[in-house]
Amino acid sequence: MSSAQTGRQPWIVSPPDAEAEASLVAELGCPAAIASLLVARGIRETAAARAFFNPDIEDLHDPMLMLGMDIAVARIQQAVQRSEPILIYGDYDVDGTTATVLLKTAIERIAPKDNPARVTYHVPHRIREGYGMQTGVLGLAAASGVRLVISVDTGIRAFAAAEEAKALGLDLIVTDHHLPDDIGIPEAVAVLNPAQPNCPYPNKSLCGAGVAFKLAHAILLAAAESAPDPDSQRNRLKRGVIPSFLKLVAIATIADSVPLEGENRVIAALGLRELRNPVQPGLRALMEIAQLPINRAPTAGEVGFRLAPRINAAGRMDIASDVVELFLTKDIAHAALLAQKLNRLNDERRATEASALEAIEGQLEAMRTSLGESFVQCIILDDPAWHRGVLGILASRIVDRTGRPALVLTHEDGHAHGSGRSIAGFHLLNALTAVHIEASTGEPDMPLFTRFGGHAHAVGFSLPSDRVAILRERMHRYGVAMLTGPMLAPPLECDAELLLSDITQEFFDWLMRCEPFGMSNREPTFITRGVTLTTPVRFIKEKHICLQLEKVGSPERFSALGWSRTIDWPARCAEMALDQDSLIDVAYRLKAKTNPQFPGLELELVAVQPAQSFQKI
């Protein structure tokens, strides 16, 4: 277990900028710790801070800035005018399914009522088809009369599929956000991807549904311009239609873990706001079954941990097209049945994951026993019994437990299929590219991967089962060269030092205005030093810890809860010999208590150490 998981890593607090923080406190009337948060996130000016606290639809970039957008819009308009059948080729995760819904809805919206658009969709089956566009599906589409195919959340490396589409007489529009191949981009009518070379679009980190939303926004704007009263139509889009679209874009943006800064944060914030009272039956039913609030905007954490897993469960365990149907149906009863199905599939996913994790824990413990604390640079585990639908989750769990990049594979018919997740500073797609090129250079007739793609933090890939040993060797060499000590044992970055008396409801209200939290706008971690335990440590189900803390001389007392998903708290507390009256430093996040009978705030523990000074950088 890495130091990041034991709570023994250094704690650091970024150096203050007294002048900038004082200015923000004076202009905004916010607590000093909130000003520190803003400055640490690069927000030093009052105007930028006000924009941060008040995201607006005007902050969204013009979709026409994206390379290829004008061509894509013109081709879709032509297809609608000619009543050409259109196929949307989706993907099976949250990003792909929501993107499919967004684009289908937008295209149908711009068609005249007396000549509705002919839009169908295909969402691949994870096990039977795998990731990406398949030539066989394109052949069936062409045979059925389709003339335009639009990919969402996939296609940027689909060279064979693009060639097949051209041979079949299909026009192809690619919308994707994954990183392109070094050899270029597929041949298509238009390729929409802010990550492609020469694209001037300012936001390079849109999720797949975000790119699809930009195309949807562009075709809706074009339709508004040609309407009898364009000003009225543009205003209607801005105040009603576009905010309603942002609900699904926000879910995908949060679920896909793209940086929540700039435009992405605006999308997430506005979309979460719209989710406070969803009208569409499927979304409302799923939120209810996930026990999300209907009368207030959910947090990014609630969407990420309650809603997104149920949407993803369809693609992981069964047929992801159920998600598209759920978000398109207007039938309340049918929506309830589909939501219940997704909930059951999520329960199945959790059971499948738990079974695999038990085996993984055994493998990790064996590795630690034989190799010691720094047992391996990049962890690669495989088992033919593991379900392909949960490989990405398993990789994430390994990263959480070890603080190391992880690849998890399963085997079927002589082929290994895998997913990977990474740690900060280690670009996982670059790693796979390097080992693939290394293998291809040495053995040109036997490339390492049959398929791979993704981005810095997450990848998917496949290769012959008999080459997994080569993958291990090459990834080990690459990891030794590229993984540094600070990557494997990063310090605990804290945002501010607080006194217990600083933790008030007013402070918490300001903190909630910094939502949504996620990558690049992480949930703040605070430090309070020299607090005492007023009662003995309590363990809950031998997995969680509950502390009652107070600061000598302060009237405030707070409950602090530690969760076993990040730290082995029973072992940690035994090691520290914690008992009543122990003097400790705590690092924590602030939470509102969930029990309405006991309202107030509590501390979610991140780390605990004996009272001592910590490092300031």
Order of alpha helices (4+ residues) and beta strands (2+ residues): alpha-beta-alpha-alpha-alpha-alpha-beta-alpha-beta-alpha-beta-alpha-beta-beta-alpha-alpha-alpha-alpha-alpha-alpha-alpha-alpha-beta-alpha-beta-beta-alpha-beta-beta-alpha-alpha-beta-beta-alpha-beta-beta-beta-beta-alpha-beta-beta-beta
